[in-house]
């Protein structure tokens, strides 16, 4: 049960950070790079919960 809560919290944090990146006053290219970085970090965090790493 703790793993599911951790995954849910991680997913919600990823969504929140992506929303905040969207609101930053950046040009489209920098915003896209920031979103890709956040998604990669989020996937690595989720894989950590699934005991892949």
URUR-V83946 format. One line per field, one symbol per residue. phi: phi as a letter, one per 20 degrees, with the letter a starting at -180 (. if undefined). A space follows every 50 residues. Layout:
phi->???
//
This chain:
phi->.fffffffffffffffffffffefedfffffffffffffffffffffffe mfd
//
